[in-house]
Amino acid sequence: MITAQKVKELRERTGVGMAKCKEALQGANGDIELAIDNLRKAGMASAVKKEGRTANEGLIGFAENDSHISLVEINSETDFVAKNDKFKDFLKTVAEEVIASKPKDIESFLSQKYSKDPELTVDEFRATMIQLLGENIIIKRFELIEKKSDHSYGAYAHMQGKIMTFVELSKSGCDAAARDIAMHVAAEAPEFLNPESVPADIIEHEKEIAKSQIKGKPENIIEKILTGKVQAFFDQVCLTKQKFVKDSKLSVEAFAASQCDGLKVVHFIRWQVGN
């Protein structure tokens, strides 16, 4: 009997798409080892042999059209392969495929048909790259952002794609400012957008640490010190409160406001390969 669990197991062991795994199991009467052999004989051998290798290198790519932006991370085993032009072309193609098909998650994306060759799924297309480049290749994650006509967007690739950042601003016509802030995000690695977005338990944890450092002081003094330490914490981890890298006299929110009245940072993303 060909169960969903068997198909899943074969996919995990081989990296071949779900549909092909099901076909291989049907052809092997449910025998997983025979199905693996048959997949190898069908030309997937290289991919099967390399699939289990650790892939912690790679690049993060970016694509956009009038309505959407996509970020995609693809991993390889070595930095040498990540620098290969064929790997970079594959990354660009996958980022464009995400925009074209708007998948809901990685699993559905890998199992859908590859638009430029409907004979292959995206996962099978990935397997051809494994064969071509001689290393395990993993499509790790993607983010699809729908553009708003009255907002501005900026993306920035640092270290040739080892770090990729994205920023959305609250008004249109400010793409240059968005890119400047995206560069800041790459350099300063904020953890939260603003103080309002910091979870209460994290703030309480910071307060507890601060309290342990100021024992024995009067209660009214303790409250003032705690307020100051929490604010200093926000200045360190919140994007809007950080000192802007291009002008340390301004916070990021002050820089945004200086570019356009009422301009605010709405959203940011910072990805680093392997994290």
ZAMARGU-4260 file (C-alpha; in steps of 0.2 Angstrom, whole numbers, plus 5000, padded with zeros to 4 digits):
<rodrens>
0) 5000/5000/5000 | 5007/5017/4995 | 5004/5028/5010 | 5007/5047/5012 | 5020/5043/5026
5) 5030/5032/5013 | 5029/5046/5000 | 5035/5058/5013 | 5049/5046/5019 | 5055/5044/5001
10) 5055/5062/4998 | 5065/5065/5014 | 5078/5052/5009 | 5080/5058/4991 | 5075/5076/4989
15) 5064/5071/4974 | 5047/5079/4972 | 5032/5072/4980 | 5023/5067/4964 | 5039/5058/4957
20) 5041/5049/4974 | 5023/5043/4973 | 5026/5037/4955 | 5042/5028/4960 | 5034/5019/4975
25) 5019/5013/4964 | 5032/5007/4951 | 5041/4998/4965 | 5025/4991/4974 | 5029/5001/4989
30) 5047/4995/4991 | 5057/5011/4996 | 5074/5004/4993 | 5069/4999/4975 | 5060/5015/4973
35) 5077/5024/4977 | 5086/5013/4964 | 5073/5017/4951 | 5075/5035/4954 | 5093/5034/4952
40) 5091/5024/4936 | 5080/5038/4930 | 5094/5050/4931 | 5091/5057/4949 | 5106/5047/4956
45) 5117/5062/4958 | 5104/5071/4967 | 5100/5057/4979 | 5118/5054/4983 | 5121/5072/4988
50) 5104/5076/4996 | 5109/5072/5013 | 5124/5083/5014 | 5124/5099/5025 | 5122/5115/5015
55) 5126/5130/5026 | 5133/5142/5013 | 5123/5150/4999 | 5115/5167/4995 | 5099/5177/4997
60) 5091/5184/4981 | 5078/5198/4977 | 5066/5200/4963 | 5052/5212/4960 | 5039/5218/4948
65) 5025/5231/4949 | 5015/5222/4962 | 5026/5211/4972 | 5044/5209/4980 | 5051/5192/4984
70) 5066/5187/4995 | 5073/5169/4993 | 5087/5160/5002 | 5096/5146/4993 | 5109/5136/5002
75) 5124/5126/4995 | 5138/5116/5003 | 5152/5128/4999 | 5155/5146/4996 | 5164/5141/4980
80) 5147/5135/4972 | 5137/5150/4979 | 5149/5161/4969 | 5146/5151/4953 | 5136/5161/4940
85) 5124/5146/4937 | 5120/5146/4956 | 5117/5164/4955 | 5106/5162/4939 | 5096/5148/4948
90) 5093/5160/4963 | 5087/5174/4952 | 5075/5161/4943 | 5068/5155/4959 | 5065/5173/4966
95) 5056/5177/4950 | 5046/5160/4951 | 5040/5165/4968 | 5033/5181/4962 | 5025/5173/4946
100) 5016/5159/4956 | 5014/5167/4973 | 5015/5150/4983 | 5009/5149/5001 | 5023/5140/5008
105) 5039/5131/5004 | 5031/5114/5003 | 5018/5119/4990 | 5031/5129/4980 | 5043/5114/4978
110) 5029/5103/4972 | 5021/5115/4960 | 5026/5114/4941 | 5041/5124/4936 | 5034/5137/4924
115) 5048/5137/4911 | 5048/5118/4910 | 5031/5110/4915 | 5038/5093/4914 | 5047/5097/4930
120) 5042/5102/4947 | 5052/5116/4956 | 5059/5103/4967 | 5064/5092/4952 | 5072/5108/4944
125) 5082/5110/4960 | 5088/5092/4958 | 5095/5096/4941 | 5105/5110/4949 | 5112/5097/4961
130) 5117/5087/4947 | 5125/5102/4937 | 5134/5109/4952 | 5139/5093/4961 | 5133/5099/4978
135) 5117/5098/4988 | 5106/5113/4985 | 5092/5118/4996 | 5078/5131/4994 | 5078/5136/5012
140) 5065/5150/5013 | 5056/5164/5004 | 5046/5179/5008 | 5033/5187/4996 | 5028/5205/4999
145) 5013/5213/4991 | 5017/5231/4986 | 5005/5246/4991 | 5004/5260/4979 | 5006/5273/4992
150) 5021/5265/5001 | 5040/5265/4997 | 5051/5250/4997 | 5070/5247/4997 | 5081/5232/4997
155) 5100/5230/5000 | 5112/5215/4997 | 5127/5215/5009 | 5142/5204/5007 | 5136/5200/4989
160) 5120/5192/4995 | 5126/5184/5012 | 5115/5197/5020 | 5099/5204/5012 | 5088/5217/5020
165) 5071/5225/5015 | 5062/5240/5021 | 5044/5247/5019 | 5040/5265/5022 | 5023/5273/5024
170) 5023/5285/5009 | 5027/5284/4991 | 5041/5292/4982 | 5054/5288/4996 | 5063/5273/4988
175) 5080/5281/4991 | 5076/5283/5009 | 5070/5266/5010 | 5086/5259/5003 | 5097/5270/5015
180) 5087/5262/5029 | 5089/5245/5022 | 5108/5248/5022 | 5107/5253/5040 | 5097/5237/5044
185) 5111/5227/5036 | 5124/5236/5047 | 5115/5237/5064 | 5105/5221/5064 | 5090/5228/5074
190) 5079/5214/5082 | 5062/5224/5083 | 5054/5238/5073 | 5050/5249/5087 | 5047/5249/5106
195) 5029/5244/5104 | 5034/5228/5095 | 5045/5222/5109 | 5036/5207/5118 | 5031/5211/5136
200) 5041/5196/5143 | 5057/5203/5135 | 5055/5220/5143 | 5052/5212/5160 | 5067/5201/5158
205) 5078/5217/5154 | 5070/5225/5170 | 5075/5210/5180 | 5093/5211/5174 | 5093/5230/5178
210) 5085/5228/5195 | 5099/5215/5200 | 5112/5229/5196 | 5105/5243/5206 | 5100/5234/5223
215) 5100/5245/5238 | 5095/5261/5230 | 5079/5271/5235 | 5063/5266/5226 | 5060/5282/5217
220) 5078/5281/5211 | 5076/5263/5205 | 5061/5268/5195 | 5071/5281/5186 | 5085/5270/5183
225) 5074/5256/5176 | 5066/5268/5164 | 5083/5274/5158 | 5089/5256/5156 | 5074/5250/5146
230) 5075/5266/5135 | 5094/5262/5132 | 5088/5244/5127 | 5076/5250/5115 | 5089/5262/5107
235) 5100/5246/5105 | 5087/5234/5098 | 5073/5244/5090 | 5076/5250/5072 | 5067/5266/5074
240) 5077/5271/5089 | 5094/5266/5083 | 5106/5280/5078 | 5106/5281/5059 | 5123/5275/5052
245) 5124/5289/5040 | 5121/5302/5052 | 5123/5298/5071 | 5114/5314/5076 | 5098/5307/5070
250) 5088/5291/5075 | 5081/5281/5061 | 5064/5287/5064 | 5071/5305/5064 | 5080/5302/5048
255) 5064/5295/5040 | 5054/5311/5046 | 5067/5322/5039 | 5065/5314/5021 | 5046/5317/5021
260) 5034/5324/5033 | 5026/5310/5043 | 5036/5297/5035 | 5038/5281/5045 | 5046/5264/5044
265) 5032/5251/5042 | 5041/5235/5041 | 5059/5228/5039 | 5067/5211/5036 | 5085/5206/5039
270) 5091/5189/5033 | 5108/5181/5034 | 5113/5165/5026 | 5112/5151/5038 | 5102/5160/5051
</rodrens>
